[in-house]
Amino acid sequence: MSVEEADSAASNSTRLTPVLAIRDQQLGQISIPLFALRHGIAAGLASSVYNLVAGISEIKAEVNLPYSSLDRLSPDFVRWAQSASNISFTKFPRMPGGMWTRFLEESYFSMTQSSGPVVYPNYFLPPTPNRRRENFCIIHDCQHRVFPDFFSAKKRAWLDFNFERTLANTNRVFLISEFERSQISRFYGDKLANRCSVVYNAIDWGRFNRADPSPRTQELAQAPFILSVSHQYPHKNTAQIIDAFCCLAGKFPTLRLVLVGHKGTSVLDKVTQITSDEVRERIVFSGFISDADLGHLYKNCALFALASRYEGFGMPAVEAMGFGVPTLVCDSTALPEVTLGLAKYVDAKASTLDWSDAIQAILNTNREQSKLDEIAERVRDRYAPATIARALITGMCT
């Protein structure tokens, strides 16, 4: 898809619809179950839900948030949401066990609630959806089909079963990029893909400013650094960024690499194997951090880099662009689409040398902040929570 086509598709998917349409279509209060969220785990999913709720609240629609335990949610989000007059929380029983209990909790919620539409935020439609209400669902990606080796056979079968059932039985499925629509068509057929609408992820840049960054993060940001943000799964390809940094370390003796997100074993092993103590110590694992700390790192990094080989959206890259910083990503999957063709791109099959050359080119070029700020404004307009919330409501009303 060309940049112009992506722009046109995004424009169509985010066409403003009056909030009055909710009343006209008798949608009533929108419920978004939070049972799939775990604070500090699958942070991208949580952020996408929190940002969407912020958008729905901003356009003055009523939103209800069924949950089983507030300690599974971001404390910052809970404090903010509880202060909003049009957001309500509804407590449901907490099922003992691990992540799998979300499916039981969502199913119980579905069987016991009968009023208003519900948007399930992560691929799963309960097996006995309440037919007296409209059911919608968001599917984020088809990664299990593209990288089957990263999933057990049991997990792949579970995902396929639920994808197909959800695609066939919801009132409408929302996908987070045109790229993902092409993936649904590729793996599940045009008939099911035609039941989907693209509604991009909302980005609430305001959430990064609701608190002060920690002293540790402020100290970390004082020296120049490359920033990369992801849960370090194999497909995120963080090792490529580390290798590129090692190639550049001697040319930029004060430069550091800051990796935000849960540490992957293979990534830790790679850093441990770096023979130079001086270079190794300049690679910083921040772990999972607060929104305020992450926002501070975005604002102060020399550049943001993401070498991921698969993104259904790529929220960290968009967040970085919205802060007006140089952003370097792969030229594949959804990344060119969601970055509007305005980032810097590296071929998905590029070598470590290609990545180090691209990073060096950005570091050696005078930063055109006015141009970056123009890009930031365009990106923020495109993914503003209110805009995305209206797009969602448009899809729910058609």
C-alpha positions in Angstrom: 0.0 0.0 0.0 1.3 3.4 -0.9 1.5 6.3 1.6 -1.4 8.0 -0.4 -3.5 4.9 -0.1 -2.8 4.5 3.6 -3.7 8.2 4.1 -7.0 7.7 2.2 -7.8 4.5 4.1 -7.0 6.2 7.4 -9.1 9.2 6.5 -12.1 7.0 5.7 -11.7 5.0 8.8 -11.5 8.0 11.1 -14.3 10.1 9.5 -15.9 12.1 12.3 -19.4 11.0 13.3 -21.5 13.0 15.8 -21.8 11.4 19.2 -25.5 11.7 18.7 -25.2 8.7 16.4 -24.9 6.5 19.5 -28.4 7.6 20.6 -29.8 7.4 17.0 -28.6 3.8 16.7 -29.7 3.0 20.3 -26.2 1.8 21.2 -26.4 3.2 24.7 -23.6 2.8 27.2 -20.6 1.0 25.6 -19.0 -1.8 27.7 -15.3 -2.6 27.3 -14.3 -5.6 29.5 -10.9 -5.3 31.1 -10.5 -9.0 32.0 -7.7 -9.5 29.5 -5.4 -6.8 30.9 -2.6 -7.4 33.3 -0.5 -4.4 34.4 3.0 -4.8 33.2 2.2 -7.7 30.9 1.2 -7.2 27.2 1.6 -3.5 27.7 0.7 -2.7 24.1 -2.7 -4.3 24.6 -3.3 -2.4 27.8 -2.3 0.9 26.3 -4.5 0.5 23.3 -7.5 -0.1 25.6 -6.7 2.7 27.9 -6.3 5.1 25.0 -9.6 4.0 23.5 -11.4 4.6 26.7 -9.8 8.0 26.9 -11.2 8.8 23.5 -14.7 7.6 24.2 -14.7 9.6 27.4 -13.5 12.7 25.5 -16.4 12.6 23.1 -18.8 12.4 26.0 -20.1 8.9 25.3 -20.9 6.7 28.3 -18.5 3.8 28.8 -18.6 1.0 31.4 -15.5 -1.0 32.3 -16.3 -4.5 33.7 -13.3 -5.9 35.7 -12.4 -8.5 38.2 -9.5 -6.9 40.1 -8.3 -3.3 40.0 -4.8 -4.5 40.9 -4.5 -6.0 37.5 -4.9 -2.5 35.9 -2.6 0.5 35.7 -2.9 2.5 38.9 -2.6 5.7 36.8 -5.4 4.7 34.5 -7.7 3.7 37.4 -7.2 7.0 39.1 -7.8 8.9 35.9 -10.9 6.9 34.9 -12.5 7.0 38.3 -12.4 10.8 38.1 -14.3 10.9 34.8 -18.1 11.4 35.1 -18.9 9.3 32.1 -16.8 6.3 32.9 -18.1 3.6 35.3 -16.5 0.4 36.7 -18.5 -2.8 37.3 -17.0 -5.4 39.6 -17.2 -9.1 38.6 -15.9 -12.2 40.4 -12.2 -12.8 40.2 -11.4 -16.3 39.0 -8.3 -17.9 40.6 -5.5 -18.9 38.2 -3.3 -17.4 35.5 -4.0 -15.5 32.3 -6.4 -18.2 31.0 -9.0 -17.1 33.6 -9.8 -14.0 31.5 -11.8 -16.3 29.2 -13.9 -17.6 32.1 -14.4 -14.1 33.4 -15.4 -12.7 30.0 -17.8 -15.6 29.5 -19.4 -15.0 32.9 -19.7 -11.3 32.1 -21.4 -12.2 28.8 -23.9 -14.5 30.3 -25.0 -12.1 33.1 -25.1 -8.8 31.3 -27.8 -7.9 28.8 -27.9 -4.2 28.1 -25.8 -2.1 25.7 -23.1 -3.0 23.2 -19.8 -4.6 24.2 -16.4 -4.3 22.6 -14.2 -7.3 23.5 -10.6 -5.9 23.3 -8.6 -9.0 22.3 -9.8 -11.6 19.8 -12.0 -13.6 22.1 -15.8 -13.7 21.8 -17.3 -15.7 24.7 -18.8 -19.0 23.6 -22.3 -18.0 24.6 -22.4 -14.3 23.5 -25.6 -12.6 24.8 -27.7 -12.1 21.6 -29.7 -9.4 23.3 -26.7 -7.0 23.0 -24.5 -6.1 20.1 -21.1 -7.8 20.3 -17.9 -6.3 18.7 -14.3 -7.5 19.0 -10.8 -6.2 18.2 -8.3 -8.5 16.6 -4.8 -7.1 16.8 -2.6 -9.4 14.6 -2.2 -12.8 13.0 1.3 -13.3 14.3 0.7 -16.9 15.1 0.1 -17.6 11.4 3.2 -15.7 10.2 5.6 -17.0 12.9 4.2 -20.4 13.9 7.4 -21.5 15.5 6.9 -18.9 18.3 3.7 -20.6 19.3 2.9 -24.2 20.5 0.6 -26.3 18.3 -2.0 -26.1 21.1 -1.9 -22.3 21.2 -2.1 -22.0 17.4 -5.2 -24.2 17.3 -6.8 -22.2 20.1 -6.1 -18.9 18.3 -7.4 -20.2 15.0 -10.5 -21.6 16.6 -11.3 -18.3 18.3 -10.4 -16.1 15.3 -12.7 -18.0 13.0 -15.6 -18.0 15.5 -15.1 -14.4 16.4 -14.9 -13.3 12.7 -18.1 -15.2 11.9 -20.2 -14.3 14.9 -19.6 -10.7 16.1 -21.6 -7.8 14.7 -18.3 -6.5 13.5 -14.6 -7.1 14.0 -12.2 -4.2 14.3 -8.7 -4.5 13.0 -5.9 -2.1 13.8 -4.4 -1.6 10.3 -5.1 -2.2 6.6 -2.2 -4.6 6.7 -4.0 -6.7 9.3 -7.1 -6.7 7.0 -4.9 -8.2 4.3 -3.7 -10.8 6.7 -7.2 -11.8 7.7 -8.1 -12.1 4.1 -4.9 -14.2 3.4 -5.4 -16.7 6.3 -9.2 -16.7 6.8 -10.7 -15.7 3.5 -12.3 -12.6 1.9 -15.8 -13.5 3.3 -14.6 -13.1 6.9 -12.3 -10.2 6.1 -15.3 -8.3 4.6 -16.9 -8.4 8.1 -14.1 -6.3 9.5 -13.5 -2.6 9.7 -10.1 -0.9 10.2 -9.9 1.3 13.3 -6.4 2.3 14.2 -5.1 2.3 17.7 -5.6 5.5 19.6 -2.6 7.2 21.1 -3.1 9.3 24.2 0.1 11.4 24.5 -1.5 13.1 27.5 -1.0 10.1 29.7 2.8 10.5 29.5 2.4 13.9 31.3 0.2 12.9 34.3 3.1 12.4 36.7 6.8 13.4 37.0 9.5 11.0 35.8 11.6 9.2 38.4 15.1 10.5 39.3 16.6 7.4 37.8 15.0 8.1 34.4 15.9 11.8 34.5 19.6 10.8 35.2 19.5 8.2 32.4 18.3 10.8 29.9 21.1 13.2 30.5 23.5 11.5 28.1 22.7 10.8 24.4 20.9 7.5 23.8 19.1 5.4 21.3 15.7 4.2 22.5 13.9 1.0 21.6 10.6 -0.1 23.3 9.1 -3.5 23.0 8.4 -6.7 24.9 11.5 -8.6 23.7 9.9 -11.5 21.9 12.0 -13.1 19.2 10.0 -11.4 16.3 10.8 -7.9 17.9 14.4 -8.5 16.7 16.0 -6.5 19.4 19.2 -8.3 18.9 19.6 -6.5 15.6 19.5 -3.1 17.4 22.1 -4.4 19.9 24.4 -5.6 17.2 24.1 -2.3 15.3 24.8 -0.4 18.5 28.0 -2.5 19.1 29.2 -1.5 15.6 28.7 2.2 16.4 29.9 2.2 20.0 33.5 3.2 19.2 32.4 6.0 16.9 30.0 7.5 19.5 31.8 7.0 22.9 29.1 8.7 25.0 26.1 7.1 23.3 24.0 4.5 25.2 21.3 2.1 24.1 18.2 2.1 26.3 15.8 -0.9 26.0 12.4 -0.5 27.5 10.2 -3.6 28.1 10.4 -7.0 29.7 13.8 -8.7 29.1 14.0 -11.6 26.7 16.3 -14.4 27.6 18.0 -14.4 24.2 18.5 -10.7 24.4 20.1 -10.9 27.8 22.4 -13.7 26.6 23.5 -11.6 23.6 24.4 -8.6 25.9 26.2 -10.9 28.3 28.3 -12.2 25.4 29.6 -8.8 24.5 33.3 -8.9 25.2 33.9 -5.2 25.9 32.8 -4.3 29.5 32.6 -0.6 28.5 30.2 -1.3 25.6 28.2 -3.8 27.6 27.7 -1.3 30.4 26.3 1.3 28.0 23.3 -1.0 27.2 20.6 -0.3 29.7 17.6 -2.5 30.4 14.9 -0.3 32.0 12.4 -3.1 32.4 8.7 -2.1 32.5 8.4 1.6 33.4 5.7 4.1 34.1 4.1 6.3 31.5 5.8 9.3 32.9 9.3 7.6 32.6 8.6 6.4 29.1 7.4 9.8 28.0 10.6 11.4 29.4 12.7 8.9 27.4 10.8 9.5 24.2 11.2 13.3 24.6 15.0 13.1 25.2 16.3 10.2 23.0 18.6 10.9 20.1 16.5 8.5 18.0 14.0 5.7 18.3 14.6 2.4 16.6 12.4 -0.7 16.2 13.7 -3.6 14.1 10.5 -5.7 14.6 9.8 -8.2 11.9 6.0 -8.1 12.5 3.8 -5.4 13.8 0.0 -5.2 13.4 0.3 -1.6 14.4 3.6 -0.7 16.1 2.5 1.7 18.8 5.9 2.7 20.2 7.1 3.9 16.8 4.0 6.1 16.5 4.4 7.4 20.1 8.0 8.3 19.3 7.0 10.2 16.2 4.3 12.1 18.1 7.1 13.4 20.4 9.0 14.8 17.4 12.0 12.5 17.5 13.7 10.7 14.6 12.2 7.3 14.2 13.8 4.3 12.4 11.8 1.1 11.7 11.5 -1.8 9.3 9.8 -1.2 6.0 7.4 -4.2 6.3 4.1 -5.3 7.8 2.0 -2.4 9.2 4.9 -0.1 10.1 5.1 2.0 6.9 1.3 2.4 7.0 0.9 3.5 10.6 4.0 5.8 10.4 2.4 7.5 7.4 5.5 7.0 5.3 7.1 9.7 7.4 9.7 7.7 9.4 13.1 6.4 8.3 13.0 2.9 7.0 15.3 -0.1 6.8 14.7 -3.1 4.6 13.1 -6.0 6.6 16.0 -8.3 5.4 18.7 -5.7 6.2 22.0 -6.7 7.7 23.5 -5.4 11.0 25.7 -3.1 8.9 22.7 -1.7 7.2 21.1 -0.9 10.5 24.3 0.7 11.9 24.7 2.8 8.8 21.1 4.0 9.0 21.5 4.9 12.7 24.8 6.6 12.0 23.3 8.6 9.2 20.6 10.0 11.6 23.1 10.7 14.4 25.4 12.5 12.0 22.7 14.7 10.4 21.6 18.0 11.9 18.2 17.5 13.5 15.5 19.4 11.6 13.3 19.9 14.6 10.7 22.0 12.7 10.2 19.2 10.2 10.0 16.6 13.0 7.4 18.8 14.8 5.3 19.0 11.7 5.4 15.2 11.5 4.5 15.0 15.2 1.4 17.2 14.7 0.2 15.1 11.7 0.7 11.9 13.6 -1.0 13.2 16.7 -4.0 14.4 14.7 -4.3 11.0 13.0 -4.3 8.9 16.1 -6.0 11.3 18.6 -8.2 9.3 21.0 -11.3 11.3 20.2 -10.8 10.7 16.4 -10.3 7.0 16.9 -13.3 6.7 19.3 -15.5 8.3 16.6 -14.2 5.9 14.1 -15.1 3.0 16.4 -18.6 4.3 16.9 -19.0 4.7 13.1 -18.2 1.0 12.7 -20.6 0.1 15.5 -23.4 2.1 13.9 -23.0 0.6 10.3 
